[in-house]
Amino acid sequence: MQIRIFGHERDIEGSRIDAAPETIREQVREYEAGERDAFDLEIEYPENFTGRVMREMVRIPAGETRTYGDIAAALDSAPIAVGQACGRNPVSVIVPCHRIVGADSLVGYGGGLELKRQLLEHEGATIPGTP
């Protein structure tokens, strides 16, 4: 299914979320409007490393970030593996992979760096590499 946020269309795997598409879109609209900072949706996580990384992502509060290295250390893994798992996140935005950044830069994001920056600015997070 598609969601729209800050003028960007994102494809997410709606089958991994136990909610009607309209409920998901409504929560995304509320997030964009600043009426919520977390999603109240039941997520079906993959039973693999990507799922483990996703569970770490949802623990990061809005307005905060963690580095790929932070998540790798928590999971006894490597930062590149965490980055690859972030790229496989089937429900980005809902499970906030945008909150995982490089030590001194944003690095990458499946929705593009502009959207990642917008999401982090919206949440009031410090963006690495900016004064």
Contact map, one row per residue, 1 for C-alpha under 8 A:
11100000001111000000100000000000000000000000000000000000000000000000000000000000000000000000000000000000000000000000000000000000000
11110000111100000000000000000000000000000000000000000000000000000000000000000000000000000000000000000000000000000000000000000000000
11111000111100000000000010010000000000000000000000000000000000000000000000000000000000000000000000000000000000000000000000000000000
01111111110000000000000010010000000000000000000000000000000000000000000000000000000000000000000000000000000000000000000000000000000
00111111110000000000000000011001000000000000000000000000000000000000000000000000000000000000000000000000000000000000000000000000000
00011111000000000000000000000001000000000000000000000000000000000000000000000000000000000000000000000000000000000010010000000000000
00011111100000000000000000000000000000000000000000000000000000000000000000000000000000000000000000000000000000000000000000000000000
00011111110000000000000000000000000000000000000000000000000000000000000000000000000000000000000000000000000000100010000000000000000
01111011111000000000000000000000000000000000000000000000000000000000000000000000000000000000000000000000000000000000000000000000000
01111001111100000000000000000000000000000000000000000000000000000000000000000000000000000000000000000000000000100000000000000000000
11100000111110000000000000000000000000000000000000000000000000000000000000000000000000000010000000000000000000000000000000000000000
11100000011111000000000000000000000000000000000000000000000000000000000000000000000000000111000000000000000000000000000000000000000
10000000001111111000000000000000000000000000000000000000000000000000000000000000000000000110000000000000000000000000000000000000000
10000000000111111000100000000000000000000000000000000000000000000000000000000000000000000010000000000000000000000000000000000000000
00000000000011111100000000000000000000000000000000000000000000000000000000000000000000000000000000000000000000000000000000000000000
00000000000011111100000000000000000000000011100000000000000000000000000000000000000000000110000000000000000000000000000000000000000
00000000000011111110000000000000000000001111000000000000000000000000000000000000000000000000000000000000000000000000000000000000000
00000000000000111111000000000000000000001111000000000000000000000000000000000000000000000000000000000000000000000000000000000000000
00000000000000001111101100000000000000001100000000000000000000000000000000000000000000000000000000000000000000000000000000000000000
00000000000000000111111100000000000000000000000000000000000000000000000000000000000000000000000000000000000000000000000000000000000
10000000000001000011111110000000000000000000000000000000000000000000000000000000000000000000000000000000000000000000000000000000000
00000000000000000001111111000000000000000000000000000000000000000000000000000000000000000000000000000000000000000000000000000000000
00000000000000000011111111100000000000000000000000000000000000000000000000000000000000000000000000000000000000000000000000000000000
00000000000000000011111111110000000000001000000000000000000000000000000000000000000000000000000000000000000000000000000000000000000
00110000000000000000111111111000000000000000000000000000000000000000000000000000000000000000000000000000000000000000000000000000000
00000000000000000000011111111100000000000000000000000000000000000000000000000000000000000000000000000000000000000000000000000000000
00000000000000000000001111111110000100110000000000000000000000000000000000000000000000000000000000000000000000000000000000000000000
00111000000000000000000111111111000000100000000000000000000000000000000000000000000000000000010000000000000000000000000000000000000
00001000000000000000000011111111100000000000000000000000000000000000000000000000000000000000000000000000000000000000000000000000000
00000000000000000000000001111111111100000000000000000000000000000000000000000000000000000000000000000000000000000000000000000000000
00000000000000000000000000111111111111100000000000000000000000000000000000000000000000000000000000000000000000000000000000000000000
00001100000000000000000000011111111000000000000000000000000000000000000000000000000000000000000000000000000000000000000001000000000
00000000000000000000000000001111111100000000000000000000000000000000000000000000000000000000000000000000000000000000000000000000000
00000000000000000000000000000111111110000000000000000000000000000000000000000000000000000000000000000000000000000000000000000000000
00000000000000000000000000000111111110000000000000000000000000000000000000000000000000000000000000000000000000000000000000000000000
00000000000000000000000000100110111111100000000000000000000000000000000000000000000000000000000000000000000000000000000000000000000
00000000000000000000000000000010011111100000000000000000000001000000000000000000000000000000000000000000000000000000000000100000000
00000000000000000000000000000010000111110000000000000000000001000000000000000000000000000000000000000000000000000000000000000000000
00000000000000000000000000110010000111111000000000000000000000000000000000000000000000000000010000000000000000000000000000000000000
00000000000000000000000000100000000001111100000000000000000000000000000000000000000000000000000000000000000000000000000000000000000
00000000000000001110000100000000000000111110000000000000000000000000000000000000000000000000000000000000000000000000000000000000000
00000000000000001110000000000000000000011111000000000000000000000000000000000000000000000000000000000000000000000000000000000000000
00000000000000011100000000000000000000001111100000000000000000000000000000000000000000000000000000000000000000000000000000000000000
00000000000000011100000000000000000000000111110000000000000000000000000000000000000000000000000000000000000000000000000000000000000
00000000000000010000000000000000000000000011111000100110000000000000000000000000000000000000000000000000000000000000000000000000000
00000000000000000000000000000000000000000001111111100000000000000000000000000000000000000000000000000000000000000000000000000000000
00000000000000000000000000000000000000000000111111110000000000000000000000000000000000000000000000000000000000000000000000000000000
00000000000000000000000000000000000000000000011111110000000000000000000000000000000000000000000000000000000000000000000000000000000
00000000000000000000000000000000000000000000011111111000000000000000000000000000000010000000000000000000000000000000000000000000000
00000000000000000000000000000000000000000000011111111100000000000000000000000000010011011000000000000000000000000000000000000000000
00000000000000000000000000000000000000000000111111111110000000000000000000000000000000000000000000000000000000000000000000000000000
00000000000000000000000000000000000000000000001111111111000000000000000000100000000000000000000000000000000000000000000000000000000
00000000000000000000000000000000000000000000000011111111100000000000001000100000010011000000000000000000000000000000000000000000000
00000000000000000000000000000000000000000000100001111111110000000000000000000000000001001000001010000000000000000000000000000000000
00000000000000000000000000000000000000000000100000111111111000000000000000000000000000000000000000000000000000000000000000000000000
00000000000000000000000000000000000000000000000000011111111100000000001000000000000000000000000000000000000000000000000000000000000
00000000000000000000000000000000000000000000000000001111111100000000000000000000000000000000001110110000000000000000000000000000000
00000000000000000000000000000000000000000000000000000111111110000000000000000000000000000000001100000000000000000000000000000000000
00000000000000000000000000000000000000000000000000000011111110000000000000000000000000000000000000000000000000000000000000000000000
00000000000000000000000000000000000000000000000000000001111111011100000000000000000000000000000000100000000000000000000000000000000
00000000000000000000000000000000000000000000000000000000011111111000000000000000000000000000000000000000000000000000000000000000000
00000000000000000000000000000000000011000000000000000000000111110000000000000000000000000000000000100000000000000000000000111000000
00000000000000000000000000000000000000000000000000000000000011111000000000000000000000000000000000000000000000000000000100111100000
00000000000000000000000000000000000000000000000000000000000111111100000000000000000000000000000000100000000000000000000000011100000
00000000000000000000000000000000000000000000000000000000000110111110000000000000000000000000000000111000000000000000000000001100000
00000000000000000000000000000000000000000000000000000000000100011111011000000000000000000000000000111000000000000000000000000000000
00000000000000000000000000000000000000000000000000000000000000001111111000000000000000000000000000011110000000000000000000000000000
00000000000000000000000000000000000000000000000000000000000000000111111100000011011000000000000000011110000000000000000000000000000
00000000000000000000000000000000000000000000000000000000000000000011111110000110000000000000000000000110000000000000000000000000000
00000000000000000000000000000000000000000000000000000000000000000111111111000000000000000000000000000000000000000000000000000000000
00000000000000000000000000000000000000000000000000001001000000000111111111100010010000000000000000000000000000000000000000000000000
00000000000000000000000000000000000000000000000000000000000000000001111111111110110000000000000000000000000000000000000000000000000
00000000000000000000000000000000000000000000000000000000000000000000111111111100000000000000000000000000000000000000000000000000000
00000000000000000000000000000000000000000000000000000000000000000000011111111000000000000000000000000000000000000000000000000000000
00000000000000000000000000000000000000000000000000011000000000000000001111111000000000000000000000000000000000000000000000000000000
00000000000000000000000000000000000000000000000000000000000000000000000111111100000000000000000000000000000000000000000000000000000
00000000000000000000000000000000000000000000000000000000000000000000000111111110110000000000000000000000000000000000000000000000000
00000000000000000000000000000000000000000000000000000000000000000000100110011111110000000000000000000000000000000000000000000000000
00000000000000000000000000000000000000000000000000000000000000000001101100001111111000000000000000000000000000000000000000000000000
00000000000000000000000000000000000000000000000000000000000000000001000000000111111100000000000000000000000000000000000000000000000
00000000000000000000000000000000000000000000000000000000000000000000000100001111111110000000000000000000000000000000000000000000000
00000000000000000000000000000000000000000000000001001000000000000001001100001111111111000000000000000000000000000000000000000000000
00000000000000000000000000000000000000000000000000000000000000000001000000000011111111100000000000000000000000000000000000000000000
00000000000000000000000000000000000000000000000000000000000000000000000000000001111111110000000000000000000000000000000000000000000
00000000000000000000000000000000000000000000000011001000000000000000000000000000111111111000000000000000000000000000000000000000000
00000000000000000000000000000000000000000000000001001100000000000000000000000000011111111000000010000000000000000000000000000000000
00000000000000000000000000000000000000000000000000000000000000000000000000000000001111111000000000000000000011000000000000000000000
00000000000000000000000000000000000000000000000001000000000000000000000000000000000111111100000000000000000000000000000000000000000
00000000000000000000000000000000000000000000000001000100000000000000000000000000000011111111001010000000000000000000000000000000000
00000000000110010000000000000000000000000000000000000000000000000000000000000000000000011111000000000000000000000000000000000000000
00000000001111010000000000000000000000000000000000000000000000000000000000000000000000001111111000000000000000000000000000000000000
00000000000100000000000000000000000000000000000000000000000000000000000000000000000000001111111111000000000000000000000000000000000
00000000000000000000000000000000000000000000000000000000000000000000000000000000000000000011111111000000000000000000000000000000000
00000000000000000000000000010000000000100000000000000000000000000000000000000000000000000011111100000000000000000000000000000000000
00000000000000000000000000000000000000000000000000000100110000000000000000000000000000001011111110000000000000000000000000000000000
00000000000000000000000000000000000000000000000000000000110000000000000000000000000000000001111111110000000000000000000000000000000
00000000000000000000000000000000000000000000000000000100100000000000000000000000000001001001101111110000000010000000000000000000000
00000000000000000000000000000000000000000000000000000000000000000000000000000000000000000001100111111000000010000001001100000000000
00000000000000000000000000000000000000000000000000000000100101011100000000000000000000000000000111111000000000000000000100000000000
00000000000000000000000000000000000000000000000000000000100000001111000000000000000000000000000111111100000000000000000000000000000
00000000000000000000000000000000000000000000000000000000000000001111000000000000000000000000000001111110111100000000000000000001000
00000000000000000000000000000000000000000000000000000000000000000011100000000000000000000000000000011111111000000000000000000001000
00000000000000000000000000000000000000000000000000000000000000000011100000000000000000000000000000001111100000000000000000000001000
00000000000000000000000000000000000000000000000000000000000000000000000000000000000000000000000000000111110000000000000000000001100
00000000000000000000000000000000000000000000000000000000000000000000000000000000000000000000000000001111111000000000000000000011100
00000000000000000000000000000000000000000000000000000000000000000000000000000000000000000000000000001101111100001001100000000011100
00000000000000000000000000000000000000000000000000000000000000000000000000000000000000000000000000001100111110001000000000000000000
00000000000000000000000000000000000000000000000000000000000000000000000000000000000000000000000000001000011111011000000000000000000
00000000000000000000000000000000000000000000000000000000000000000000000000000000000000100000000011000000001111111001000000000000000
00000000000000000000000000000000000000000000000000000000000000000000000000000000000000100000000000000000000111110000000000000000000
00000001010000000000000000000000000000000000000000000000000000000000000000000000000000000000000000000000000011111011000000000000000
00000000000000000000000000000000000000000000000000000000000000000000000000000000000000000000000000000000000111111111000000000000000
00000000000000000000000000000000000000000000000000000000000000000000000000000000000000000000000000000000011110111111100000000000000
00000000000000000000000000000000000000000000000000000000000000000000000000000000000000000000000000000000000000011111110000000000000
00000101000000000000000000000000000000000000000000000000000000000000000000000000000000000000000000000000000000111111111000000000000
00000000000000000000000000000000000000000000000000000000000000000000000000000000000000000000000001000000010010111111111100000000000
00000000000000000000000000000000000000000000000000000000000000000000000000000000000000000000000000000000010000001111111110000010000
00000100000000000000000000000000000000000000000000000000000000000000000000000000000000000000000000000000000000000111111111000000000
00000000000000000000000000000000000000000000000000000000000000000000000000000000000000000000000001000000000000000011111111100000000
00000000000000000000000000000000000000000000000000000000000000100000000000000000000000000000000001100000000000000001111111111110000
00000000000000000000000000000000000000000000000000000000000000000000000000000000000000000000000000000000000000000000111111111110000
00000000000000000000000000000001000000000000000000000000000000000000000000000000000000000000000000000000000000000000011111111000000
00000000000000000000000000000000000010000000000000000000000001100000000000000000000000000000000000000000000000000000001111111000000
00000000000000000000000000000000000000000000000000000000000001110000000000000000000000000000000000000000000000000000000111111100000
00000000000000000000000000000000000000000000000000000000000001111000000000000000000000000000000000000000000000000000000111111110000
00000000000000000000000000000000000000000000000000000000000000111000000000000000000000000000000000000000000000000000000110011111000
00000000000000000000000000000000000000000000000000000000000000000000000000000000000000000000000000000000110000000000100110001111110
00000000000000000000000000000000000000000000000000000000000000000000000000000000000000000000000000001111110000000000000000000111110
00000000000000000000000000000000000000000000000000000000000000000000000000000000000000000000000000000001110000000000000000000011111
00000000000000000000000000000000000000000000000000000000000000000000000000000000000000000000000000000000000000000000000000000011111
00000000000000000000000000000000000000000000000000000000000000000000000000000000000000000000000000000000000000000000000000000000111
